Amino acid sequence: MFFCSLKGEFTFVNHFMERLLGLESDQIIGRHFTDFVSESKQKDTRNHFKEVLSNQRLSDYFEFPIKTSSGNEVWVGQTTNLYKDEGGNPKGFFGVARPVTKLRSVEHLLSESETKLQSVIDSALDAVIVINEKGIITEWNKQAEITFGWSKQRALGKRLSETIIPQKYREAHERGMKHFLNTGEGPVLNQRIEITAINATGIEFPVELTIIPNKIDGVYFFSSFVRDITEKKKSERLLKAVNDLAINLLGKTTLEEVAWEIAKNTIEKLGFEDCIVYILDEETQLLHQLAAYGPKKAEEDEILDPISIPIGKGVVGRVAKIGAPVIVDDTSNDPEYIVDDNVRYSELCVPIIEGNKVIGVIDSEHPEKNFYTQEHLETLTTIANMVSTQLSNAIVNKQKEEAERLLRNSEERWHKLVDNQPEAIQITEKGRIVYLNPAGLELYEAETLDQILGKDLIDLSTRELKPEFENRLRLLQEGKKVPSIEFEIITFKNNRKIIEVTSSPVIYNNKKAIQTIARDITEKKKEEEKRERLLNELKVVNDQLQEFAHVVSHDLKAPLRAISSLSEWVIEDYGDKLDEEGEKTLNLIIDNVEKMDELIEGILTYSTTSGQQELDEKIDCNELVQTCINNLDVPEHISIKTQEKLPTVLFNRIQLTQVFQNLISNAIRFMDSESGLIEINCHPEKGKWHFSISDNGQGISEEIGENVFDLFAKANNKNEDSTGIGLSIVKKIIENNGQKIWFKNNTEKGVTFFFTLPKNETYEKSEISFTS
Amino acid sequence: MKNQRSVLLLEDSALEIKKVERAFQKLGFENTLVSKINGKEGLAWLMENQDNLPGLILLDLNMPIMDGFEFLEKVKEDKVLKMIPVVIMTTSKHPSDKLKGFERQAAGYMVKPVRYSDFLEMLSTMKHYWDISELAT
């Protein structure tokens, strides 16, 4: 075999060429091939090379004579091809030449003289071993010496089985020989077979051999042509590794599966000590160890202490950055070497590239220096190229899975939350229920989810609501808010329920949907109805009571007036017949009747106070208080002081008049001081007006206390002038309006009554802007 | 010229009727006092005496069969009868009764005082105003 430049000058020859020409390689290299071709065929030889160059392909078989160093002419047969650089440009020729004359059939050779046979055997490219019928080696050529490490001298006379046949095949070998000699049948003969052999040091290696039996003078001998196919096997193994990986990767879609398969296959098939697959995280620009075979492998498909390497750092980082494979023959010379679990001296690192982008790195380290060959690099590159698409898909899948997982998680969380809600929660897509929580099942009294999925609430309700439902659905789909709605449904168990429903647009399973919360308000509604009915009944009873009081007081008043009138008529008609005592008694009757009339009037007023018919109005308290004072006929020894500016309030005028009139008249009535003073004040507090009416009169005796507000109670029993109804009315008015009334005896003398009135901010503001 | 027209009193209580009669006597009223015990009888009497209608009607509110308000409504529905002034004389101080009365075009609303002497005073004042208004027409 040889290589030569495009000009035809030898650049490399192997030792067969050396032997063929009878020269050392340095005597050949640099010289033109025509120097060794017989003159008669030099032109044809040139043409042969030219043809190869112009055809750009392997030549046909071509025979020509060459001149050997000994001056002999030897015919050789040759095939020639171009070898090209990476860019595909021809760089030179390489060819394989074999001596033609000496490679005729063995039969022919045997007919030649023994010497001639010897030279043929010696110059054969394969190891040639000849054994006799007894299995004794009778011939052992030079190549056999090289291949098996036995010198010819040592080999001859030995049994074949003791030399190159591995222990396990020896018995079979002996048996086969015997069988053949007995029967003439030998299944392994006359064909090329692959088997292993051992060399002198006992190392087993693969060989390819052909055994041809010959019979000369009635005696058999066997010629074996053996070729060491270790290298061939290695290439085949690499190819097989790639093939196996390709097969193993079929159907693997997850990133981890793909990565682990790469690491595992690389180790097993390429005979590496370790292999780590890194994947680049685009976001962080870190290379993460995803799969590792070798010392870093812990349990099944799990990495011990996985490390991450920033892009550009270390051999791995550098390879990821430049996007080209690297072999480091001696890591101790590489300052960038990153020690992972152990220092290893050589390293092979190839990038995994998909669509011009590095997506990961396959890295292998070995404790021996110079372990990795160009072939390893090429194989691993092939592997990297082969897996890139699958790996890239796996990365995308993983990202997708991650996103889906997150989505699932959030949905799971949502479901957990919603499943435990006491309220019915449902998701509706395009008007159909796609999810309902357990509380919802209970509400609709469905046995299973299937009963309700795919339906809508309208299916449980009356069709009359359909237009409204459709309108709500449209608004919700437009992302608008809708108010809650109450309606009656008939459950799956045919029970009537009233539900209140609130709906809002949501995203469910990545789709636009509507979330609806439904509450059972049947009981609430019943309660409301009951309350309303009771209130109505109460109102009727109240009205009747008022009517009753009205009639009763009228009916009571009539006879009273009669008593009064009759008494006066007695005085009028019989005045002259009555003595002073008699007339006085009759007048007492009249006085008491009058008092009774006042009492009845008081009851009547009290009973009608609750029926607040008149509307509230704006009342200027200054004016109202002044009117009350004017109506009251204040005795001269009492002075009433009113705060300079009382507020304007929103209240019922008649009622407020009653309040002030009653309180002021009480203060006057119970005034026992020689110079009486009644003070009316007001101040705002906590959003209300606080009024106070203070006097320096009798005050409220302790035994009466809070009872002062009770019907017919009097502040002071001694006072015969009052009915005791006034304060009850005041309290009723104040409290019916959601306000408060209370009193406090003054420290010196008298009592102060306090009450609140509502303070209307907006009204007051408008008032200010009106006045200003 | 003296006001000689009669006065119709609608009152179900005999004692109240007597009170008004007595007051008329006491105050020296010369007008004829006709009393009827409910609205229905009052209306019937008015129908019978179209040619000699009273100049004033004193009306109690609380009466059986046809009460004062109903009577007032009927009177005010009639073209002729509505010209007669009606003064309500009642024991009710209730504002809603007063309002109802004036809504039905009562000429006056008087709450009967408890004391007979006060009643006399009130009736005398009313008679005085009636006399003046009668003379003016």
Interface residues (C-beta under 8 A of the other chain):
Chain A: H550 V551 H554 D555 K557 A558 L560 R561 A562 S564 S565 L566 E568 W569 I590 V593 E594 D597 E601 L604 T608 Q613 I654
Chain B: S13 L15 E16 K19 R22 N62 T91 S92 K93 H94 P95 S96 K112 V114 R115 Y116 S117 F119
